[in-house]
Amino acid sequence: MRRPVRRLARDLGLRRAALAIALATAPSAIARASEGPAEPATARPRQVRVAVVDGLGPSADDLERALRGHVTDLDASVGFARRSAGDDLGVMVAWARGEQSRGADAVLWIEPGGEGPAILYLLHGSPARLFLRPVTLGADPLETEEILGVIVRGTLASLQGDEAPPGMQEIEAPPVEAAAEAPEEAPPTDAAPGPEPPPSRPRARGFVGLGYAGSSLSAELPWASGVGLVGGREGARGLLLTASIAWTTHGAFTPHIGATELDGAIGLHRLAAELALGVRLRPGPRRRGFVDVVAGVRGEAWIWRPRGGSSAEAGGGGRLSLGPGVGGGLDLGRRVAIAAWARLDAWLLNLDLVARTPAGTTPLVHPPPVGASVLAAVIIRLGRAAGE
């Protein structure tokens, strides 16, 4: 009789223990069931660090602005840091590995090449692999900004897994123990937030140009065309000084003296010289285009000669004006640009064109007090820009 009783008690104890375990685990199982299937983790954007190195031609501020403009629409989080051109490869690789340890998927920088091409380095992959490619820079800082922007964008856009980007060669990276410890840098700035750094101006440079010149005169002689030569200097802060000369010619015409015509045509030539002072503005992130706002003084000499047996004697004259002008142009790269200017002339000294005839001194043309002139030219820059 005792054995059945003991067996029943043991069975009841086991059932009570199982019930307690079930009651303890039921809430968590119910909660997991109510949560549903786990959602897949969202892939984070690619983290990239780009080092802006001095000594490539453009200033560090201008180069960073240009690179930001090229990579802003990539599907990646791109941060920038500043490095000096004196760091050797070991120091740069150590710095790049430090950036990778802080979450960067790829680290990119460009080293000046001295007399040869610059070198683009990329530390990428897991384990990290080092790639390089030579980059031929332009002699003009604006062209260098454009070249580096296109190459950096293309390199980052072509990153696929741990594979080498097209056009890059893998080299053996210096071992960690052989690389000098990289100095601490300021935390990299994110490409999206925050205002862009203010643009810096290139140092002063001179320029010369040759092209078309034209100007108005009067109702009888509305426009003269010819050739113009311009020279000037663009200052470090955008100050602009220009000087130009223009030789223009009117076609032969027969002026009226009272109700009668002069007995023969005359030909009129005009020689103008202008000195202007103003500012040159370079809007936009790449600063290839420019706008000039100037004011200056213009002097003009007239030379005319009789044609076709006219009884009038050869003569001349002149006038002087003040007035504003506007212009603009586009840098074509390296040292060449195209530009055009238009000017409003308010003639302070405005003389009639007169002729000496058998009847005496007679006015032939009476110019209005206001006129216009234009100059369009191909520009060649002189000297060297900063970093060339």
For each residue, the residues with C-beta under 8 A, 3 or more apart:
1: 4 5
2: 5 6
3: 6 7
4: 1 7 8
5: 1 2 8 9
6: 2 3 9 10
7: 3 4 10 11
8: 4 5 11 12
9: 5 6 12 13
10: 6 7 13 14
11: 7 8 14 15
12: 8 9 15 16
13: 9 10 16 17
14: 10 11 17 18
15: 11 12 18 19
16: 12 13 19 20
17: 13 14 20 21
18: 14 15 21 22
19: 15 16 22 23
20: 16 17 23 24
21: 17 18 24 25
22: 18 19 25 26
23: 19 20 26
24: 20 21
25: 21 22 28 29
26: 22 23 29 30
27: 30 31
28: 25 31 32
29: 25 26 32 33
30: 26 27 33 34
31: 27 28 34 35
32: 28 29 35
33: 29 30
34: 30 31
35: 31 32 38
36:
37:
38: 35
39:
40:
41:
42:
43:
44: 47
45: 75 76 77
46: 75 76 77 105 106 159
47: 44 76 77 79 103 104 105 106
48: 76 77 78 79 104 105 106 107 108 156
49: 78 79 80 81 96 99 104 106 107 108 188
50: 67 71 78 79 80 81 107 108 109 152
51: 80 81 82 83 92 95 96 107 108 109 110
52: 60 63 64 67 80 81 82 83
53: 56 83 84 85 109 110 111 112
54: 60 82 83 84 85
55: 85 112 387
56: 53 63 85 110 112 118 137 144 148 387
57: 137 138 140 141 144 385 386 387 388
58: 62 63 66 141 142 144 145 386 387
59: 62 63 141 200 386 387
60: 52 54 63 64 82
61: 64 65 197 198 199 200
62: 58 59 65 66 141 145 199 200 287
63: 52 56 58 59 60 66 67 144 145 148
64: 52 60 61 67 68 80 197
65: 61 62 68 69 196 197 199 285
66: 58 62 63 69 70 145 146 148 149 285 286
67: 50 52 63 64 70 71 80 148 149 152
68: 64 65 71 72 78 80 191 196 285
69: 65 66 72 149 285 286
70: 66 67 149 150 152 153
71: 50 67 68 74 76 78 152 153 156 191
72: 68 69 191 192
73:
74: 71 78 153 156 157
75: 45 46
76: 45 46 47 48 71 156
77: 45 46 47 48 190 191 192
78: 48 49 50 68 71 74 156 190 191
79: 47 48 49 50 104 188 189 190 191
80: 49 50 51 52 64 67 68 188 189 191
81: 49 50 51 52 99 185 186 188 189
82: 51 52 54 60 185 186
83: 51 52 53 54 87 92 95 109 185
84: 53 54 87
85: 53 54 55 56 111 112
86:
87: 83 84 91 92 95 182
88: 91 92 180
89: 92 93 111 121 174
90: 93 94 174 178 179 180
91: 87 88 94 95 179 180 182 183
92: 51 83 87 88 89 95 96 109 111 121 182
93: 89 90 96 97 123 130 173 174 179
94: 90 91 97 98 174 176 179 180 181 182
95: 51 83 87 91 92 98 99 107 182 185
96: 49 51 92 93 99 100 107 109 121 123 128
97: 93 94 100 101 123 128 176 179
98: 94 95 101 102 182
99: 49 81 95 96 102 104 107 188
100: 96 97 103 104 105 107 123 128
101: 97 98
102: 98 99
103: 47 100
104: 47 48 49 79 99 100 107
105: 46 47 48 100 124 159
106: 46 47 48 49 122 123 124 156 159
107: 48 49 50 51 95 96 99 100 104 122 123 124
108: 48 49 50 51 120 121 122 123 152 155 156
109: 50 51 53 83 92 96 120 121
110: 51 53 56 118 119 120 121 135 148 152
111: 53 85 89 92 118 119 121
112: 53 55 56 85 118
113: 116 117 118 119 134
114:
115:
116: 113 134
117: 113 134 135 136 137
118: 56 110 111 112 113 134 135 136 137
119: 110 111 113 132 133 134 135
120: 108 109 110 132 133 134 135 151 152 155 168
121: 89 92 96 108 109 110 111 130 131 132
122: 106 107 108 130 131 132 155 165 168
123: 93 96 97 100 106 107 108 128 129 130 131 173
124: 105 106 107 128 129 131 159 162 165
125: 128 129 161 162
126: 162
127:
128: 96 97 100 123 124 125 173
129: 123 124 125 162 164 170 173
130: 93 121 122 123 170 171 172 173
131: 121 122 123 124 164 165 168 169 170 171
132: 119 120 121 122 168 169 171
133: 119 120 167 168 169
134: 113 116 117 118 119 120
135: 110 117 118 119 120 147 148 151
136: 117 118 147
137: 56 57 117 118 143 144 147 148
138: 57 142 143 144 146 147 333 334
139: 143 334 335 388
140: 57 143 144 331 333 334 335 381 385 388
141: 57 58 59 62 144 145 202 385 386 387 388
142: 58 138 145 146 286 287 288 331 333
143: 137 138 139 140 146 147 333 334
144: 56 57 58 63 137 138 140 141 147 148 387
145: 58 62 63 66 141 142 148 149 286
146: 66 138 142 143 149 150 286 288 333
147: 135 136 137 138 143 144 150 151
148: 56 63 66 67 110 135 137 144 145 151 152
149: 66 67 69 70 145 146 152 153
150: 70 146 147 153 154
151: 120 135 147 148 154 155
152: 50 67 70 71 108 110 120 148 149 155 156
153: 70 71 74 149 150 156 157
154: 150 151 157 158
155: 108 120 122 151 152 158 159 165 168
156: 48 71 74 76 78 106 108 152 153 159
157: 74 153 154
158: 154 155 165 166
159: 46 105 106 124 155 156 165
160: 163
161: 125
162: 124 125 126 129
163: 160
164: 129 131 168 169 170
165: 122 124 131 155 158 159 168
166: 158
167: 133
168: 120 122 131 132 133 155 164 165
169: 131 132 133 164
170: 129 130 131 164
171: 130 131 132
172: 130
173: 93 123 128 129 130
174: 89 90 93 94 178 179
175: 178 179
176: 94 97 179
177:
178: 90 174 175
179: 90 91 93 94 97 174 175 176 182
180: 88 90 91 94
181: 94
182: 87 91 92 94 95 98 179 185
183: 91
184:
185: 81 82 83 95 182 188
186: 81 82
187:
188: 49 79 80 81 99 185
189: 79 80 81 194
190: 77 78 79 193 194
191: 68 71 72 77 78 79 80
192: 72 77
193: 190
194: 189 190
195:
196: 65 68 285
197: 61 64 65
198: 61
199: 61 62 65 282 287
200: 59 61 62
201: 236 237 238
202: 141 205 236 385 386
203: 236 385 386
204: 233 234 235 236
205: 202 233 234 381 382 383 385
206: 231 232 233 234 381 382 383
207: 231 232 233 234 337 379 380 381 382
208: 229 230 231 379 380 382
209: 229 230 231 339 377 378 379 380
210: 227 228 229 230 377 378
211: 227 228 230 375 376 377 378
212: 225 226 227 228 374 375 376 377
213: 225 226 227 228 244 246 247 248 272 373 374 375
214: 223 224 225 226 248 373 374 375
215: 223 224 246 248 270 272 300 345 371 372 373 374
216: 222 223 224 371 372 373
217: 220 221 222 223 224 250 270 365 367 371
218: 221 222 365 366 367 368
219: 222
220: 217 253 255 365
221: 217 218 224 250 253 268 365
222: 216 217 218 219
223: 214 215 216 217
224: 214 215 216 217 221 248 249 250 268 270
225: 212 213 214 248 249
226: 212 213 214 246 247 248 249 270
227: 210 211 212 213 246 247
228: 210 211 212 213 244 245 246 247 375 377
229: 208 209 210 244 245 246
230: 208 209 210 211 242 243 244 375 377 379
231: 206 207 208 209 242 243 244
232: 206 207 240 241 242 243
233: 204 205 206 207 240 241
234: 204 205 206 207 238 239 240 280
235: 204 238 239 240 241
236: 201 202 203 204 239
237: 201
238: 201 234 235 279 280 281 282
239: 234 235 236 277 279 280
240: 232 233 234 235 276 277 278 279 280 292 294
241: 232 233 235 276 277
242: 230 231 232 274 275 276 277 278 294 296
243: 230 231 232 273 274 275 276
244: 213 228 229 230 231 273 274 276 375
245: 228 229 271 272 273 274
246: 213 215 226 227 228 229 270 271 272 274 373 375
247: 213 226 227 228 269 270 271
248: 213 214 215 224 225 226 269 270 272
249: 224 225 226 267 268 269 270
250: 217 221 224 253 267 268 269 270
251: 267
252: 265 266 267 307 308
253: 220 221 250 265 266 268
254: 261 262 264 265 266
255: 220 261 262 266 355 364 365
256: 259 260 261 262
257: 260 261 262 357 359 362 364
258:
259: 256
260: 256 257
261: 254 255 256 257
262: 254 255 256 257 265 266 310 311 312 355 357 364
263: 309 310 311
264: 254 306 307 308 309 310 311 312
265: 252 253 254 262 306 307 308 310
266: 252 253 254 255 262 304 305 306 307 310 312 355 364
267: 249 250 251 252 304 305 307
268: 221 224 249 250 253 302 303 304 353
269: 247 248 249 250 302 303 304
270: 215 217 224 226 246 247 248 249 250 300 301 302 303
271: 245 246 247 300 301 303
272: 213 215 245 246 248 298 299 300 301 373
273: 243 244 245 298 299 300
274: 242 243 244 245 246 296 297 298 299 343 373
275: 242 243 296 297
276: 240 241 242 243 244 294 295 296 297 325 343
277: 239 240 241 242 294 295 296
278: 240 242 292 293 294 295 296 325
279: 238 239 240 292 293 294
280: 234 238 239 240 290 291 292
281: 238 290 291 292 293
282: 199 238 287 289 290 291
283: 287 289 291
284: 287 288 289
285: 65 66 68 69 196
286: 66 69 142 145 146
287: 62 142 199 282 283 284 290
288: 142 146 284 330 331
289: 282 283 284 328 329 330 331
290: 280 281 282 287 328 329 330 331 339
291: 280 281 282 283 326 327 328
292: 240 278 279 280 281 325 326 327 328 329 339 341
293: 278 279 281 324 325 326
294: 240 242 276 277 278 279 324 325 326 327 341
295: 276 277 278 322 323 324 325
296: 242 274 275 276 277 278 322 323 325 343
297: 274 275 276 320 321 322
298: 272 273 274 320 321 322 323 343 345 373
299: 272 273 274 318 319 320 321
300: 215 270 271 272 273 318 319 320 321
301: 270 271 272 316 317 318
302: 268 269 270 316 317 318 353
303: 268 269 270 271 314 316
304: 266 267 268 269 314 315 316 353 355
305: 266 267 314
306: 264 265 266 309 310 311 312 313 314
307: 252 264 265 266 267 310
308: 252 264 265
309: 263 264 306
310: 262 263 264 265 266 306 307
311: 262 263 264 306 357 358
312: 262 264 266 306 315 355 356 357
313: 306 355 356 357
314: 303 304 305 306
315: 304 312 353 354 355 356
316: 301 302 303 304
317: 301 302 351 352 353 354
318: 299 300 301 302 349 351
319: 299 300 347 349 350 351 367
320: 297 298 299 300 347 348 349
321: 297 298 299 300 345 346 347 348 349 350 371
322: 295 296 297 298 346 348
323: 295 296 298 343 344 345 346
324: 293 294 295 343 344
325: 276 278 292 293 294 295 296 341 342 343 344
326: 291 292 293 294 341 342
327: 291 292 294 339 340 341 342
328: 289 290 291 292 339 340
329: 289 290 292 337 338 339 340 379
330: 288 289 290 337 338 339
331: 140 142 288 289 290 336 337
332: 336 337 338
333: 138 140 142 143 146 336
334: 138 139 140 143
335: 139 140 380 381
336: 331 332 333 378 379 380 381
337: 207 329 330 331 332 378 379 381
338: 329 330 332 376 377 378 379
339: 209 290 292 327 328 329 330 376 377 379
340: 327 328 329 374 375 376 377
341: 292 294 325 326 327 374 375 376
342: 325 326 327 372 373 374
343: 274 276 296 298 323 324 325 372 373 374
344: 323 324 325 370 371 372
345: 215 298 321 323 370 371 372 373
346: 321 322 323 369 370
347: 319 320 321 350 367 369 370 371
348: 320 321 322
349: 318 319 320 321
350: 319 321 347 367 369
351: 317 318 319
352: 317 363 364 365 366 367
353: 268 302 304 315 317 363 364 365 366 367
354: 315 317 361 362 363 364
355: 255 262 266 304 312 313 315 361 362 364
356: 312 313 315 360 361 362
357: 257 262 311 312 313 360 361 362
358: 311
359: 257 362
360: 356 357
361: 354 355 356 357
362: 257 354 355 356 357 359
363: 352 353 354 366
364: 255 257 262 266 352 353 354 355
365: 217 218 220 221 255 352 353
366: 218 352 353 363
367: 217 218 319 347 350 352 353 371
368: 218 371
369: 346 347 350
370: 344 345 346 347
371: 215 216 217 321 344 345 347 367 368
372: 215 216 342 343 344 345
373: 213 214 215 216 246 272 274 298 342 343 345
374: 212 213 214 215 340 341 342 343
375: 211 212 213 214 228 230 244 246 340 341
376: 211 212 338 339 340 341
377: 209 210 211 212 228 230 338 339 340
378: 209 210 211 336 337 338
379: 207 208 209 230 329 336 337 338 339
380: 207 208 209 335 336
381: 140 205 206 207 335 336 337 385
382: 205 206 207 208
383: 205 206
384: 388
385: 57 140 141 202 203 205 381 388
386: 57 58 59 141 202 203
387: 55 56 57 58 59 141 144
388: 57 139 140 141 384 385
